[in-house]
Amino acid sequence: MARLDSTKAEVVVLTFKEGLLSAVAHDLKLQVGRFTIDAEGERFVGEFDTASVRVVDAMKDGREQSGALSASMKADIEKNIVHDVLDSRKHPTARFETTTVTADRVEGRLTLHGVTKDVRGTRRDAGGQRIAEFRFDQRDFGIKPYSAMLGTLKIKAEVLVRVSVPA
């Protein structure tokens, strides 16, 4: 069994803005800093530290916008994610275990925010990496998507999680 961590694999979360003031907000690329993924053949079990989510950058049209966020803005966003959105003190770990893996899809059980649900995603190989992508609604896991300014600025309920491991 191989054990992977952030030195050999990557877990990215993409969030998307909405609301009346979305023009002044940013889509975000987040990264989970601490995790382990145990891999044996096509079976994967991952444990993810919810307090280790960090802002990589703002995104626009699928591209990173380097410099769009100051260090203090990133720190504020990370604080909101860890404390208000994920409630990492109460739910320090997320867990995912595959149930089915085919050439183009991955299915499994995700436990996030104390709730376990079946999730389905796509699978592809690219650049020596095996990449799985999952779209899910945060509300299905009891998470209230972030909002500010009386709801005129908010994050969409659906997020995209991308997991890349060596092929």
Secondary structure as UniProt FT lines:
FT   STRAND          2..4
FT   TURN            6..8
FT   STRAND          10..15
FT   STRAND          17..18
FT   TURN            20..21
FT   HELIX           22..24
FT   STRAND          27..32
FT   STRAND          35..40
FT   TURN            41..42
FT   STRAND          43..49
FT   HELIX           50..52
FT   STRAND          53..60
FT   TURN            61..62
FT   STRAND          63..65
FT   TURN            66..67
FT   HELIX           71..79
FT   HELIX           80..85
FT   TURN            88..90
FT   STRAND          93..101
FT   STRAND          105..112
FT   TURN            113..114
FT   STRAND          115..126
FT   TURN            127..128
FT   STRAND          129..137
FT   HELIX           138..141
FT   STRAND          147..148
FT   HELIX           149..151
FT   STRAND          153..155
FT   STRAND          158..166
//
